[in-house]
Amino acid sequence: MDNKCEAVRENYARISAQIAEAAVKSGRQPEDITFMAVTKTVAPELVNCAIDCGISLLGENRVQEYQSKRDAYRPGVPVDFIGTLQTNKVKYLIGNMRLIHSVDRLPLAAEIERIAAKHDMVQDILLEVNIGREESKSGVLPEALPELLAQTAALGHVRVCGLMTIPPPAKDTSFLQAMQELYLKTAETTPMHILSMGMSDDYCEAIACGSNLVRIGSALFGARVYR
Ligand SMILES: *Cc1c(COP(=O)(O)O)cnc(C)c1O
């Protein structure tokens, strides 16, 4: 674990420097960009190494895995949910997640509303957009976003804070740019402040295209080993 922890430390330093550089290049401050550590398949001890480095946000994408690991994490670091979410799992997340990134349909938003109301709280969410129109991916299609926004805006215990996307693998930045345009257009009419875009392979390009939250797994922790 010590060698692995050292590798995480080096990766963290390198990625943080690259994020800072990309931020400044795009006219922002390094602290304007949030660096999320995506923890799927990663041992809790290694997640704690990232926390010791100063990581200030964790990203979980499976409810069960989160539940089995959360008690082993060093406390005090907020957690976001970024994975595909089944409606019947919402009850395990409300009260535990700073932000849910993957809301892409009204029934899911309505269930978040119902459980958040029970907890007497407002749950912050992002709407996930399927910018590459891929059948295999979740996310609302761009043209359906305004309707979903209007529907979720009517919910009293859900607050839409921005948009999230997982673009298709691409050689150029056209999907990232399309997402930037959609975000800017949407933010003109609906106040929002988070564009969650960019993973290990494209975080610098994503920041250049306006992202202010990058979700990084393998570049920080090494290649994932699925069991
Ligand atoms: C796994 C995952 C990431 C991180 O992927 P890497 O390429 O390993 O950085 C980011 N976002 C979501 C939604 C993920 O599921």
PDBQT file of the ligand as one rigid body, heavy atoms in Angstrom, charges set to zero:
ROOT
HETATM    1  C1  LIG A 301     -15.410   6.043 -13.660  1.00  0.00    +0.000 C 
HETATM    2  C2  LIG A 301     -15.985   7.401 -13.876  1.00  0.00    +0.000 A 
HETATM    3  C3  LIG A 301     -15.155   8.541 -13.976  1.00  0.00    +0.000 A 
HETATM    4  C4  LIG A 301     -13.635   8.469 -13.923  1.00  0.00    +0.000 C 
HETATM    5  O1  LIG A 301     -13.114   7.802 -15.020  1.00  0.00    +0.000 OA
HETATM    6  P1  LIG A 301     -11.531   7.825 -15.325  1.00  0.00    +0.000 P 
HETATM    7  O2  LIG A 301     -11.434   7.743 -16.794  1.00  0.00    +0.000 OA
HETATM    8  O3  LIG A 301     -10.960   6.652 -14.633  1.00  0.00    +0.000 OA
HETATM    9  O4  LIG A 301     -11.010   9.095 -14.796  1.00  0.00    +0.000 OA
HETATM   10  C5  LIG A 301     -15.762   9.765 -14.140  1.00  0.00    +0.000 A 
HETATM   11  N1  LIG A 301     -17.099   9.906 -14.202  1.00  0.00    +0.000 NA
HETATM   12  C6  LIG A 301     -17.925   8.843 -14.108  1.00  0.00    +0.000 A 
HETATM   13  C7  LIG A 301     -19.385   9.067 -14.176  1.00  0.00    +0.000 C 
HETATM   14  C8  LIG A 301     -17.391   7.566 -13.941  1.00  0.00    +0.000 A 
HETATM   15  O5  LIG A 301     -18.229   6.520 -13.852  1.00  0.00    +0.000 OA
ENDROOT
TORSDOF 0
